């Protein structure tokens, strides 16, 4: 999601960068290598050495800066190979690829082989209008990237090619009536249920803050035997920014809130798999809530994966909105299973 409302004042500083993007299009390489500098994060709770936060154990993190003017606005990512090679999208209309280097104990310490490339139309020309490429959600399977876009709401599928991404080859029916989707509050979550679960590997999409008449958040199972619309109960002032299924079929949702009094917050909520069904209002328990006393920013992207030692890992990234007042973060937690 691009900064509006509470983040509008942050974008005053960034406006020059974003509006000048097209002016530099002629200079941009089709696939641009980007040097990523990092600062290690060893404490999640600032100034405290605690590791456990409910069922989540902090592994480590990185604060990232890039050599390209296009680096930032990281709105979603997924690992192509668990814990190492990844693909992502920005809400300014770019794909990014890279890999994570790790210490012997598994803690991330560097980002390498990072590249960015602009999304293109059917003629292969870069798309400079943000309205057309406000990418927010991402799922990856069998060489196919499924992307959720807001503003011009759609769910589109692309063949993954780090050497040159093309235009989408397919648009999917997202079931939720377009009139119910708010302009800048569309599909932030695109994720696939486990193949062995009741949803049989179906794609599930969840909007950020498109609400029904009861104030619940629109979502849908867009394929498979359970195909249909459901909603997620909205709790407090938090909005949904991403989601990923756990191996047992539960859905982990990443949420964010902001107020001038308390600043930005993030929350992780776990929705039981049985709650995700056509016509239901899904709800679940909060696993983690963090405010500005923690190493967070505008947390927008998430993936869940299993480490070589069998541990289930939750990875998070933040969107800096191309503002010098915000940061691009990568954070990792072990989710201790029941």
N, C-alpha and C positions, 0 to 999 in steps of 0.2 A: 504494500500500500504506500502510495506517495504521501508526503506530508500535507495534510490539510487540517483545518481546525486548530487543535492544540499544538501542532508542529509548524503552523504557518510562519511563525516568527523565525524559526530556525532556517527556513528556506530563503529568507531575504539574502542571507550571506551566500547561499548556494545558487541563487537564480542566475547569476552571470555565467556560472559553469554550465548549467543545464541548457540555457537558451543559446549558448555558443556552440553546442555540440555539432550542429549541422554545418557550421562554418568551418569546422576542422575535418569534415567527412572526407574531403579529397586527400587529406594527409594520412588518414587512418589506414593501416594495413588490414586486408580482409581477415586475417587471423593475427592478432597482435600479442607477442610475448610480453608478459608483465612481470617485473621483478617485485616480489613480495617481501617486505621487511616485517619482522615480527618482534613483539615483546612478550615474553612468557608470562602467564598468569598462574601463580601457584596457590593463591588463596581466593576462594569464591566470596566468602564473607570478609570484606576489606578489614585488614588489621587483625584478623583472627585466624588461628591455625586449625579450625575444625574441618573435618572432612565429610561428616554425615549430615544430610539434610533430609530427614524422614527416610524413605527407602532409597534415596539417591546419594551416591558417594562421589564427590568431586574428584576428577582425575587430573585435570589441568586445562589450560586454555591459551589462546594467542590473541593479542591485539595486532591487527594487520593494517599496513599501509602499502599502497601500490605505486609503481612508477608511471602508470597511465592516468590521464585525466578522466578516463571512463571508469576506473576502478571505484567500486562502492555500490550502494543501492542493492545489496545482495538480499534478494527477497525469498529465495528458495534454493535448496540444493539436495542432491541425493548421491550416495556413493554408488559408483559403478562396480568397484571392487571394495569389499567391506573394509572400512578404516583407512583406505589409501587413495585410490583414484576416484575423483568426483566430477560431477557436472552440476551446473547451477544456472539460474536465470536472474536477471536484475529487472527492477520495475521501470528501468529506462530503456529496455529493449535490447539487452545483450545476453548472449550465452557466455558462460565461463567454464573452464576446465582446469584441473590441477590435481596435485597429489600432496599427501601429508607425510612428512617424515617423522619417525618416532624414536624415542629413546628405548633402551633395552627393556625397561619396565612398561612400555606402552604409552607413555606420556607424549603428546604431540609437541614437536619443537620447531618445525619449519614447514613452509609451503613452497613447493617447487613445481616446475613445468606448468606454470600458470599462464593461461592464454584467455583472451577475450575476442569475441566476434559479434558484430551487429546482426540482429535478426533481419532477414531479407524477404522480399515479396516473391511472387511466382516468376518474375523476370530476373531474379537474383540481385535486385537493387536494394541497398540498405533502406530500412524504414526509419525515418527521422521523426515521425509524428508519434509522440508518447501515447496519445489516445489509442493508437492501433496496437501498441506493444507493451502495455502495462502488465507484464508477466508477474504472477504472484504465487502460484502453486505448481508443483512438479512431482511427477511420478516417473520411475524408470523401470522398464522390464523388457528383456529380450531385444535390446538395441533400439527400443522405442521410447521416446520422451513424450509424456502426456502433460500438457501445460494448461494451467488455468489463467485466463486473462480477465481483468476487470475493466471498467469503463465501457469498452466494446466487448461485452461479455461473451466468452466462448471457451470451450475446451477443445484444444487442438493437439494432434499427434504429429511427431516429427521423427525421421530416422536420424539416429545419433551418428554424427561424423565430426570428430574434433578437427579434422582438416578443412571442413567447410560445411556448416549446417545450411540446409535448404529451407524452402517454404514448407508449411505443413502439408501432409498428404491426405489428412482426414480431419473432419470436424465431428465431434460427438454430441449427441443429444443429452443435455444436462437436466432435462425434465422440469426444473423449476421455471415457472413462467418468467420471461424477461422483465415484465412489469414489476415483479416482486424484488428484483435485484437492484440495490442502490448503486449509484454511479461509481463511487469509490469504496464500496463495501462488498465487492463480489467474491468470487471463489479464491480463497487464500489456501485452501487445503485440497490437494489432489493426491489420493493415496489408495493403495490396493490391499484388499483384505487377504489373509492367508488362504491359499488354495484349498486346504483341508478343512476350513471352517464352514459355517452355515452359509456364508456369502459366496463361497466357491471362487475366491480370487477376484471378486468384482471390484471395479473402480468405485470409490466413494468420494464425493466432493462436498465441502462444507464452506459456506460463505463466511465472511468476516463479521458482518453486522447487517445482513438483510433480514429483517424481522417480520414474522407473521403477526396477525392481529392480537395474539397473546403475548407478544414480545419475545418469542423464541426464534432461534437462528435457523434459517433455511439450510437444508442439506439434502443430499440424494444419493441413493445407490443407483448408478446409471447403467448397470448391465447385470446379467445373470438372473437366477431364479427369484431373487428377492428385490428385483428392480422396483424403485418407487421413491417418493419423497418422504423424508422424516425431518425432524427439527432437533436442535440441541438447546437445552435450557440455558438461558443467559443468566449468569450469576454476577451481581454487582456491576461494575463499570468495565469489566474486562471484555475485550473483543478477541476473536480467534484469528491467529496469524499463520498457523500451520498444523499439521497433524500427521501421524504415522501409526500404522497398526503394529501391535506387539505380536509375537509368535503365537500367543494363545487366543488371538482374535479380539482382544480389547483394543480400544482406540485411545492413543495418547494425543491430547490436544495442547498446543502451545498458545498461550493467551497473553495479551498486553493491555495495560491501561495507562492513562496519564491524567494528572490534575496539576494545576499550578501550585497547589499546596504541598503535594507529596511527590511530584515528579513522575517519572516513568516507573512502572512495575511490570514484572512478568509472572506468569503462573503456568504450571503444568497440571492438567486435569486428566484423570483416567476414566474412560467410559467403558463399561462392561460390554462385551460383544453382543450379549443378548438384548441390550438396549438399542442396538442399531438395526432397525427394521422399519419397513414401510408403515407410515402412519403413526409411529411412536414419537414421543418426546424423550430424547436421550439425556441422561444426566449422570454425573459421576463425582468421585471424590477428588479433592485437591491433594496432589503429591508434594508440591513445592510452590511457595510464593516468595518473591524476592523484590526488594525495592532498591533505592539508590545507595543503600549501605552495602550492596553486593556488586560484584563485577558483572553488571548487565548494561544493556543499552536498549535500543529499539529491536527487541528480539523477534525475528520474522521467519527464520527457516529452521527446519528440524529433520533429522533422520534417526532411525533406530537400526542397529546392526549388532551382530554377535562377533566378539573378539575371538582370537585363536584359542584363548584359554577357556572359552565358553561363556564369558561374562557378557551380559546384555548391555549395550552402550547406547546412550542418548546423546546425540550431538546437536548443538544449537549454533546458529549464526545470526548476526544482527545486521540491520540495514541502517547505514549512516546518513541516508538522504543527501549525500554529497555536501554535508554540513561540517564545518570545522569544529562545531560544538559536539559532534557525535563521533562514535567509533565503530569500526568493523571488528566484531569479536567472533571468535570460534571457541566454544566451550564443550567439554565432555564430562559426562557423568556415567557411573555404573548404576544401572537400575537393578537393585537386589530383588530377585524374584521370590514369591511366596514358597 
